[in-house]
Amino acid sequence: MRIVTVEEALKQTYDVVIVGGGISGSLVAKTLTHDKKRCLIVEAGTTTGMSYAGYLEFLKTYHKALIKIPNAPYPVNENASEPLETDVKRIPPGKPDEDGYFVQYGPLPFSSTYTRYLGGTTLHWLGTSLRMLPDDFSVYTRYGVGRDWPICYEDLEPWYRKAEFELGVSAEVEEQSYLGVEFPKGYVYPMHALPRSWSDNQLAQAVDGLPIEDSGQTFKLKVRGTPASRNSIPNDAYNHGQGYKPRGAVGNPAVGDRCMGNSSCVPICPIQAKYNAFKTLNEAHPDYLDILPQSVASELLIDPESQEITGIRFKHYLSKDNPQYTEHVVRAKRYVLAAHAVSNALLLLASKACTGNDLVGRHLMDHPELLAWGTAQDGPLWPMRGPLATSGIEDMRTGLFRSKRAPFRMEMGNDGWLWPANAPQSNVEIAVDTNGLIGKALRQTLQDQVSRQFRFGILVEQLPDYNNRVTIDPAFKDALGNYRPIIHYDLSLYTQAGFLSASETAQAIFRKANIQDASQYTPNQSGFFTYNGVNLSFNGAGHFAGTHCMGSTPEKSVVNPQQRTWQHPNLYLVGCGNMVTMGTSNPTLTMSALTLWAAHNIVNDLNGVGSA
């Protein structure tokens, strides 16, 4: 792998140009370069984190940040702008919110963020690596809602296993075999499951077996470990008894081969025990991969007759603090858009690609997330220990109720009230500024309050909605003169009904576990809404999907099952944008499985053999 200059890149002949050096781009690059295909990654951000010293600079920035939002460690780069949580607010009726990178038309704000540095959003993701359920691939056939995928769980299962290897997933097959998820006989995850936190065990004692009635079915809740792309103890039975070798920090493999429980997975793992895309890039064939940073793709060049892509125009800026740029075109045999779901759609729209396909940019999805939090009355739960989440309650992820309301999964947080109430900082401010506490009284009060804090993050399914979309307008451009994303977003009644059920389930658990509810949903919150007269509020989960969906026909999709665009024979799209629906699982593992499948198809395409 080489970090190259514009001049060096323009002198080379490439088999494939990849736009974006996040997880999808890195998986494509590693696969193709090991087949000796020469690749160039055109990356909008800088390569700061690729060196260990640079990664430590991110860590220093995080430590200095007063507000620990997901992008806190990563300095603002106006030349590769990104959405920030601090920009999200209620949208004024009748006019857009233009203050952040996103231009938000609503009626509700899209509240999620992503990162435009080399490594992408794996720099700040949590690491949760769940498979989708078999039901999730055919919700229309099974429940009469949403859309069906052109593939099924069984088609993707081998690629799930490859993704679990690449990301280094820690889990136990026995614990993850539920709601129709099946594994081949003898399969084990690369590493054993991470230990449950103290609070996980306390909740399990109270909650396991709690019955929930819905649509004529009884669901008995159970606390389960959550699969995570985070280094734990390697499973000696993996790979037919050959085991698995964890990968530590890129640039310093002496650290990071075991999770140390720093509780800062979002926004940064200080030792890189959590997977990031640097690890995959570091394993690409060094002789066949070039990376061109600080280069923002702005246009696909399209042959009007063959509809083939003939080049990618990009703007190369001098530094994150200097908007001066030069414009160039790079060419290859095949092109892969591996940027974010929003960025891929933006580039397609700006290039007038996939002409006549009205689905480009549409079906934008997230996991709108309900936070529910409270104080344990029977003793401390000791948050702030271990990863931010090690267990969840998965039983409500599917059922007959899906014909009328959204399913959900319940992530059990190990970070107390950090997300909903900015604790423990807010506890300190109240204790000192309002109550005047100091010394021993202050310490005792904080110990008593913070040690008992608990929160759920409940991920609710959002079905593909034609009107939830990304568009462009010449009136809204960024520092380099590229289009800013215009977001149209709302929650359907189907999803809102899922929120109400999620809230009721959380309350039932709180009652059983003797947790005093402290949840507050008020009109001043950006994601506030009411459903059936009940006040609720959502947060973004950072799980962008949709915008260039996969399908069996060009009339109903942007890419085919091989993830090649229907209209442009040498253009592939990868990432969460291809996802037809999301179910309730965090999307990264499914995205990785799809991307590895796409990379396999691209290799076959370049080698002149059929795809599988």
Secondary structure, 3 states (H helix, E strand, C coil): CEECCHHHHHHCCEEEEEECCCHHHHHHHHHHHHCCCCEEEECCCCCHHHCHHHHHHHHHHHHHCCCCCCCCCCCCCHHHCCCCHHHCCCCCCCCCECCCCCEEEEECCCCCCCCCCCCHHHHCCCCECCCCCHHHHEHHHHHCCCCECCCCHHHHHHHHHHHHHHHCCECCHHHHCCCCCCCCCCCCCCECCCCCCHHHHHHHHHHCCCEEEECCEEEECCEEECCECECCCECCCHHHHCCCCCCCECCECCCCCCCCCCCCCCCCCCCCCECCHHHHHCCCCCCCEEEECCEEEEEEEECCCCCCEEEEEEEEEEECCEEEEEEEEECEEEEEECCCHHHHHHHHHHCCCCCCCCCCCECCECCCEEEEEEEECCCCCCCCCCCCEEEEECHHHCCHHHHCCCCEEEEEECCCCHHHHCCCHHHHHHHHHHCCCCHHHHHHHHHHHHCCEEEEEEEECCCCCCCCEEECCCCCECCCCCECCEEEECCCHHHHHHHHHHHHHHHHHHHHHCEEECCCCCCCCCCEEEECCEEEECECCCCCECCCCECCCCCCCCECCCCEECCCCCEEECCHHHCCCCCCCCCHHHHHHHHHHHHHHHHHHHHCCCCC
